[in-house]
C-alpha cells in the first residue's frame, strides 16, 4: 500500500505541474491577495494624474475647442508644470501625427508651441508603441533608447519589437524622453506585470514608467541616452534605487486598489490645470502643489478612456495611465513585489508533501482530511504573512492542488481497507442504530464515543393541543391512528425542509435544523416547517380549533450520538433545546400557535411576518429574552392584519411603559374590534388584557425592567 500510494502521488504531482490551468489559478490567487490587502499600502503623494475627462471636454467645447485638443493646450500644461517644479511630466498619449488645422488655431503653430515647451522643460516623457512589423524606423527615434550599447547588459529583454511608432519629428528634441506603452497580459487576459525595457534593433528602450522615473530622479536635464539606468541579472538600477525584475526583465506590479478618479491617486481635470496656468491670480489648483511631483497626463473621458484589464478591473474600469502612475509609485516607495525563491519554496513544498503522504497512509482516512485542512490553512497563513509583511508572492494554486491530489491518492489507496472496516462496523451495530445514524458513524467513527460537536442550529418542538381530553373519547387503535396521521404530515413538512426528526414525545415531536449538514438556512427551514405543521388537522377537532403549539429557538447546541455503547441516538442537547421546549409551552399563556425567539427572527429574515410579543424569563434560564409570534409568510399578511398588528404594537409599547390600565383598555379595544372569525388575534389581545389585570393587582410579577418571569414549563 505504501509503494502504490507514493508512486501514484508522484505521478499526480507531475501531471499537475504540467497543467495550464494551474498558472491561471495562481494568477487569480495573486489577484485575491491584492483585493484582500489593498489598503496595506497607499500610493505616493508625489504621483499625480491629470485627466482629460468629460468635464474638461465639455468646458472646452463651450470655448469652441473640440477633441482632439490643440497641442498648444499641452504646451500650456507643460510650461505650467515645469514652472511649478514638477520632477517629471508624462504624456500617456501617442503624438504620431501633426495637429489638425482649426479656424482659429494653426495646426503647425500649435505643434511648434508644444515642441518648444518640451525642449524648454527637459523633463517631458512621450509615449512610444512597439510594433511587430517593420515600418522603416526613423533614425531620429534611435535617440529614444534609454540604454545605449555602451551599457553592460547581462541578458536580453522579455519583449522585442521590429519597429516603433512614436511622436512626430518636431517633438523629438534633444531633451525629449520616451517610454513604451505596450500593454502585456497573462494567459487569462489580465495584466499583472510589464517589461521595464524592450529590444529594438539591438537597442534597449524603456517602459514609460521607468523612463519617467529616471527623469524625475535626475537633478540635471539629460538626454534619453544619458539617463542613469543600468541592467543587472535580477534588478535594474535607477540612480540609487534598486528595482527587482524577473529573469525576463518583467516587473510585478503592486496594485493599490480600484482605479479611476476619486480612489487611490490624486486626479485633476486638465481644464482646471489650464485655468490655473492662464489665471495665476485665481488658480483652481494651489500654487506649488506640483513641486517635485511625477505628473501623468492621460484620457479618462468616455470614448477616450484607455481601459486596461487589471486585477481590479472587475470592480471599476482601470485607466491605462494609472498603471504607469502605479509603477512609479512602486519605485518611489520601494513597494516591490517578488515571487518566492524557487529552491526554498520547492524544498518546503516537497517536505510537506512527504509529511502528508505518511500521515494519510499511516492513519488511513482518520486524519487525512485534518492534515489536508491544516496544510491548506498553514500554507494560506504563510502566504498571507509573506505578502503582507514582505511583499513576497508565495505560490498557492500549485501547493493546494498538490495537497488535494495527494489526499485523493492516499484515500483511494486505502479505500478497500477502510471499506472492509466499515462493513464490520455496520454488521456490529445494525441491530441497535438506525441506518441514518450508522451512516453518520461510518463517516466519523469518533461518534461512537459519547459526546459530539457544537453547531449552530435551530430546534423546533410541536405539541398537540388538548390531546389528553381528545384521547379520552377514543379507543387505543383510534388514538394511534390519529397520532400516526398527524405525525406523518408534520414529519413530511419537516423532512421536506431538510429538518432532522429527532424524536416523538408522546403527543409531540422534536426536530433539529442545521444538522447533520450545516446550513445558514436552518432558522428559515424551521419557520417554513412550523407554518405547515400548524395547519395539519386532527380528526375530532373543529375546523377553527388549534391543533398544535410550536416553539422554535436557534443557537449553539451539542449534537452527537448520545447514549450507551449498546444503544445511542443522534440528538441534540443544551440550552437551545430546553428553551425551544419552554417557548412551545408559552403559547398557552399568550393564546398563540407559534412562538419563536429573537435569534430565530434575526436569522429567518424578511420572508416572514412576526409579531413582537414580550420580554420574558423562561424557567431554567436566568437571562431574559425577547419572544415573537410567527404570523405567516410576509406576502400572505393582509393589509387589515398588518394594520391590526401595528395597533397591537402600540398597545405593547404602552404595556412596556408599565401603564397597565391604559394598556388594558387598548387590548380590550383591539379584541372587540375583531369579528368572531379572528379567534387567534382576539385571544392574544385578551391574554394581554388579563395580564394587565394581574399586574394592576401585583406589580411584583415583573422586575424593574418589565421582564415577566415564568416559573412553570
KOLTORMI-660807 format. One record per residue (C-alpha): y, x, z. Coordinates in steps of 0.5 Angstrom, whole numbers, padded with zeros to 4 digits, always signed. Each point is the difference from the previous one (the first is absolute). Layout:
// KOLTORMI-660807
YXZ...
// end
This chain:
// KOLTORMI-660807
+0000+0000+0000+0005+0006+0002-0002+0003-0007+0002-0006-0004+0006-0002+0004+0003+0007-0001-0002+0000-0007+0003-0007-0002+0006+0001+0004+0002+0007-0004-0002-0004-0007+0005-0006+0002+0006+0005+0002-0001+0004-0006+0001-0007-0004+0006-0002+0004+0003+0007-0001+0000-0002-0008+0002-0007+0000+0007-0001-0003+0002-0006+0005+0000+0005+0006+0006+0003-0003+0004-0007+0000-0003-0002+0007+0003+0007+0002+0007-0001-0003+0000-0007+0003-0001+0002+0007+0006+0005-0001+0004-0006-0002-0002-0003+0006+0002+0005+0005+0007+0000-0004+0000-0007+0002-0002+0000+0007+0004+0006+0002+0006+0000-0005+0005-0001+0006-0002+0007+0003+0005+0004-0004+0006-0002-0003+0004+0003-0007+0005+0005+0001+0007-0003+0000+0002+0006-0005-0003-0004-0005+0004-0006-0003-0002-0004-0006+0006-0003-0005-0003-0006-0003+0002-0003-0007-0001-0007+0003+0001-0007-0003+0006-0001+0005+0003+0006-0004-0001-0002-0007+0003-0007+0002+0006+0003+0002+0001+0005-0006-0002-0006-0004+0007-0003+0002+0003+0006-0002-0003+0000-0007-0004+0005+0002-0007-0001-0002-0007+0003+0000-0001+0006-0002+0005+0002+0005+0005+0005-0004-0001+0007+0002+0007+0001+0003-0002-0004+0006-0006+0005+0001+0006+0005-0001+0004-0003+0006-0006-0001+0004-0002+0008-0001+0007+0002+0002+0001-0004+0006-0007+0002+0003+0002+0007-0002+0007+0000+0003-0004-0004+0006-0004+0006+0001-0007-0002-0002-0005+0005+0000-0004-0003-0006+0002-0005-0005-0007-0003-0003+0000-0005-0006-0007-0003-0001+0002-0002-0007-0001+0002-0007+0006+0002-0004-0003+0002-0006+0005-0004-0005+0007+0000-0001+0004-0005+0004+0002-0006-0005+0007-0002-0002+0004-0005+0003+0006-0004-0002+0004+0004+0006-0004+0006+0001-0002+0005-0005-0008+0002+0001+0002+0007-0002+0006+0001+0005-0005-0004+0006-0005+0005-0002+0005+0006+0001+0002-0002+0006-0007-0001+0003-0001+0007-0002+0006+0003+0003-0002-0003+0006-0007+0003+0000+0003+0007-0002+0005+0000+0006-0005-0003+0005-0005+0005-0001-0005-0004+0005-0002-0005-0005-0007-0001-0002-0002-0004-0006-0007-0004-0002-0005+0003-0005-0006-0003-0003-0006+0004-0001-0004-0002-0007-0007+0001-0002+0002+0000-0007+0004+0006-0004+0007-0003-0002+0004+0007-0001+0002+0002+0007+0008+0002-0001+0000+0007+0002+0006-0001+0005-0005-0004+0004-0003+0006+0002+0005+0001+0005-0002-0006+0004-0006+0005+0002+0001+0000+0007-0005+0006+0001+0000+0006-0005-0005+0004-0003+0002+0005+0005-0003-0003+0006-0006+0002+0002-0005-0006-0001-0007-0001+0004-0002-0006-0004+0002-0005-0005+0003-0007+0001-0004-0006+0000+0003-0003-0006+0002+0003-0006+0004-0003-0006+0002+0002-0007+0007-0002+0000+0006-0003+0004+0005-0006-0001+0006+0002+0003+0007-0001+0000+0005+0001-0006+0002+0007-0001+0007-0002+0002-0003-0001+0007-0004+0007+0000+0006+0004+0003-0001+0007+0004-0001-0003+0006-0004-0007-0001-0006+0000+0004-0006-0004-0003-0006-0004+0003-0006-0003-0003-0001-0007+0002-0007-0002-0003-0004-0004+0005-0007+0001+0002-0005-0005+0003-0007+0001+0002-0006-0004-0003+0002-0006+0004+0007+0000-0004+0003+0001+0007+0005+0007+0000-0001+0004+0007+0001+0007-0003+0004+0003-0005+0000+0007-0003+0006+0004+0002+0000+0004-0006-0002+0000-0007-0002+0004-0006+0003+0000-0007+0000+0006-0005-0003+0004+0006+0006-0001+0004+0001-0004+0006+0004-0006+0001+0002-0003+0007-0001-0007+0002+0006-0004+0001+0000+0000+0008-0002+0008+0000+0006+0001-0004+0005-0004+0003-0002+0003+0007+0000+0007-0003+0007-0001-0002+0002-0003+0007-0003+0006+0004+0004+0005-0004+0007+0002+0002+0002+0002-0006+0001-0003-0007-0006+0002-0004-0003-0001-0007-0007-0003+0000-0004+0006-0001+0003+0003+0006-0002-0005+0005-0003+0003+0006-0007-0003-0002-0007+0004+0001-0007-0002-0001-0006+0003+0004-0007-0002+0001+0001-0006+0005+0007-0001+0000+0007+0000-0003+0006+0004+0003+0007-0003-0001+0005+0005+0004-0004+0000+0007-0003-0007-0001-0008+0001-0001-0003-0006-0004-0007-0001+0000-0003-0002-0006-0008-0001-0002-0003+0004-0005+0002-0003-0006+0007+0000+0003+0001-0007+0002+0004-0002+0006-0003-0006+0004+0006-0005+0002+0001-0002+0007+0002-0007-0001+0005-0003+0005-0001-0008-0002+0002-0005-0005+0005+0002-0005+0007-0003-0002+0007-0001+0003+0000-0002+0007-0006+0003+0002-0001+0007+0001+0005+0004-0004+0008-0001+0000+0001-0003-0006+0008-0001-0003+0002-0004-0006+0003+0004-0006+0005-0005+0000+0002+0002+0007+0000+0007-0001+0004+0000-0007+0005-0005+0004+0001+0006+0006+0001+0005-0005+0005-0004-0004+0004-0002+0006-0001+0005+0005+0005-0003+0005-0004-0006+0001-0007+0002-0001-0006-0004+0001-0005+0006+0002+0003+0004+0006+0003+0007-0003-0004+0006+0002-0007-0005+0000-0003+0004-0006+0002+0007+0003-0007+0004+0000-0004-0005-0003-0005-0001-0005+0002-0006-0005-0004-0003-0004+0002-0005-0006-0004-0005-0003-0001-0007-0002-0002-0006+0004+0002-0006-0004-0005-0005-0002-0002+0002-0007+0002+0007+0001-0004+0002+0006-0004+0005-0001-0006-0002+0005-0006+0004+0001-0007-0001+0004+0000+0003+0006-0004-0001+0007+0006-0005+0002+0001-0004-0007-0005-0006+0003+0006-0001+0005+0006+0001-0004+0002+0003-0007+0001+0007+0000+0005+0003-0004-0001+0007-0003+0006+0003+0002-0002-0001+0007-0007+0004-0001+0004+0006-0001+0005-0001+0006-0006-0001+0004-0003+0007-0002+0007+0004+0001+0000-0004+0007-0007+0003+0001+0002+0007-0002+0006+0000+0005-0003-0003+0006-0007+0004-0001-0004-0007-0001-0005+0004-0003-0007-0004-0001-0006+0004-0001-0007-0001-0001-0006+0003+0005-0002+0006-0001-0007-0001-0005-0004+0005+0004+0002-0002+0007-0001-0007-0002-0007+0001-0003-0002+0003+0006+0002-0005+0005-0003-0005-0005-0007+0003-0001-0001+0001+0008+0002-0008+0001-0005-0002-0006-0006+0004+0003+0002-0003+0007+0000-0007-0003-0007+0001-0003-0003+0003+0006+0002-0006+0004-0002-0005-0004-0007+0003-0002-0001+0001+0008+0002-0006+0003-0001-0005-0006+0005-0006-0001+0001+0000+0007+0006+0005+0000+0001+0000-0008+0006-0005+0000+0003+0003+0006+0000+0007-0003+0003-0002-0006+0005-0004+0003+0002+0006+0005+0000+0004-0007+0005-0004-0003+0004-0001+0006+0000+0007+0002+0002+0002-0008+0005-0005+0000+0004+0002+0006-0001+0007-0002+0003-0001-0007+0006-0004+0004+0002+0006+0004-0001+0005-0005+0005-0005-0005+0005-0002+0006+0000+0007+0003-0001+0005-0005+0001-0004-0007-0007+0002-0002-0004-0005-0004-0007+0000+0003-0005-0003-0005-0002-0007+0002-0004-0003-0006-0005+0005-0001-0002+0001+0007+0000-0007+0001-0005-0002-0006-0004+0006+0002-0001-0002+0007-0001-0007-0002-0005+0003-0005-0004+0004+0005+0000-0006+0004-0003-0004-0005-0005+0005-0002-0002+0001+0007-0001-0007+0002-0004-0001-0007-0005+0005+0002-0001-0002+0007-0001-0008-0002-0007+0000-0001-0001+0003+0007+0005-0005+0003-0003-0006-0003-0006+0001+0003+0003+0001+0007+0004-0007-0002-0007-0003-0001-0003+0002+0006+0006-0003+0004+0000-0006-0004-0007-0002+0002+0001+0002+0007+0006-0005+0001-0001-0005-0005-0003-0005+0006+0006+0001+0004+0006+0000-0004+0003-0004-0006+0000+0003-0007+0007+0001+0000+0000+0004+0007-0005+0004-0003+0003+0002-0006+0006+0002+0004-0004+0004+0005-0003+0004-0006+0007+0002-0002+0001+0002+0006-0005+0002+0005+0004+0001+0006+0001-0007+0000-0007+0000+0004+0004+0003+0006+0004-0005+0004+0007+0000-0002+0003+0000-0007+0007+0001-0002+0007-0003+0001+0003-0004-0006+0006-0005-0002-0003-0007-0001+0001-0007+0001-0004-0004+0005-0001-0008-0001-0003-0005+0005-0002-0007-0002-0002-0005+0005-0002-0008-0002+0005-0005+0004-0004-0005+0004-0007+0003-0001-0002-0002+0006+0002-0007+0000-0003+0000-0007-0007+0002+0001-0001-0005+0006-0001-0005-0005-0004+0004-0005-0008+0002+0000-0001+0007+0000-0002+0000-0007+0007-0003-0002+0003+0005+0004-0003+0006-0003+0001-0003-0007+0008-0001+0002+0001+0007+0002-0004+0003-0006+0004-0005-0005+0007+0002+0004-0002+0008+0000-0003+0000-0007+0007-0002-0003+0004+0004+0005-0004+0006-0001+0000+0000-0007+0008+0000+0000+0000+0006+0005-0005+0004-0005+0004-0002-0006+0006+0003+0003-0004+0007+0002-0001-0002+0007-0006+0002+0004-0003-0005+0004-0001+0003+0007-0004-0006+0004-0001-0007+0001+0002-0002+0007-0003-0007+0001+0005-0005-0003+0005+0006-0002+0000+0007-0004+0003+0006+0000+0002+0004-0007+0003+0007-0001+0004+0002-0006+0001+0007-0002-0007+0003+0002-0004+0003-0002+0004+0001-0006+0007+0002+0002+0006-0004-0004+0007-0002+0001-0001-0007-0001-0004-0001+0006+0005-0005+0003+0001-0004-0006-0007-0001-0001-0001-0003+0007+0006-0004-0002-0003-0003-0006-0007-0001+0003+0004-0004+0006+0003-0005-0005-0006-0001-0003-0004-0001+0007+0005-0005+0003-0001-0004-0006-0008+0000+0001-0002-0007+0002-0005-0002+0005-0005-0007+0000+0002-0005+0005+0008+0002+0001+0005-0004-0003+0004+0003-0006+0006+0002+0003-0003+0002+0007+0000+0008+0000-0007+0003+0000+0002+0007+0002+0004+0005+0003+0001+0007-0002+0003+0006+0003+0002+0007-0004+0002+0007+0002+0001+0006-0003+0000+0007+0003-0005+0006+0001-0007-0001+0002-0006+0004+0001-0006-0002-0005-0007+0002+0000-0007-0001+0002+0000-0003+0007-0006-0001+0004-0006+0004+0002-0005+0005-0004-0004-0006-0001+0005-0005-0003+0007+0001-0002+0005-0004-0003+0006+0002-0005+0006-0003+0004+0007+0001+0003+0003+0001+0007+0006+0001+0003+0007-0004+0002+0001-0002-0007-0007-0004+0000+0002-0003+0007+0007-0002-0002-0002-0004-0006-0005-0004+0004+0006-0001+0005+0004-0003-0006-0005-0004-0002+0000-0004+0007+0007+0000+0000+0000-0005-0006-0002-0005+0006+0007+0001+0003+0004-0001-0006-0004-0005-0004+0000+0005-0005-0006+0001-0005+0001+0008-0002+0004+0005+0005+0001+0007-0002+0003+0006+0003+0007+0003-0003-0005+0006-0002-0003-0005-0005+0006-0003-0002+0003+0007-0002-0006+0002-0004-0001-0006-0003+0006+0000-0004+0005-0006-0003-0006-0003-0004-0001-0004+0007+0005-0005+0004+0000+0001+0007+0003-0004+0006+0003+0004+0006-0004-0003+0006+0001+0004+0006+0000+0007+0004-0006+0000+0005-0004+0004+0004-0007-0002-0001-0006+0001+0005-0002+0007+0001+0006+0003-0004+0006+0003+0004+0005+0001-0006+0003-0007-0002-0001-0001-0008+0003-0005-0005-0004-0005-0003+0001-0004-0006-0004-0006-0003-0003+0001-0007+0003-0006-0004-0002+0001-0007+0001+0004-0007+0007+0000-0001+0000-0003-0006-0003-0006+0003+0005-0002+0005+0004-0006-0002+0008+0000+0001-0001-0005+0005-0005+0004+0004+0005+0006+0000+0006-0004+0002-0004-0002+0006-0002+0007+0002+0007+0002-0001+0002-0005+0005-0006+0002+0005+0002+0007+0000+0007-0002+0002-0003-0004+0006-0005+0006+0001+0007+0004+0001+0002-0005+0005-0006+0001+0004+0000+0007+0000+0007+0000+0003-0003-0004+0005+0004-0006-0001-0006-0004+0001+0003-0007+0001+0004+0001-0007-0007+0003-0003-0004-0006+0002+0005-0005-0003-0001+0004-0006-0007+0000+0000-0001-0007+0001+0005-0002-0006-0004+0004-0004-0006-0003+0002+0003-0007-0001+0003+0002-0007-0007+0000-0003-0005-0005-0002-0007-0001+0003-0003+0004-0006+0003+0006+0002-0004+0001+0006+0000+0007+0001+0007+0001+0000+0001-0006+0004-0005+0004+0005+0003+0006+0000+0007-0002+0002-0003-0005+0005-0003+0006+0003+0006+0004+0001+0004-0006+0003-0006-0001+0005+0001+0008+0001+0008-0001+0001-0002-0006+0006-0005+0006+0003+0006+0005+0000+0005-0005+0003-0004-0001+0006-0002+0007+0001+0004+0006-0004-0005+0005+0003-0005-0002-0005+0004+0005-0005+0002+0007+0002+0007+0003+0000-0001+0001-0008-0002-0007-0001-0007+0002-0001-0006-0005+0001-0006+0003+0004-0007-0004-0002-0005+0001+0006-0006-0003-0004-0003+0001-0006
// end
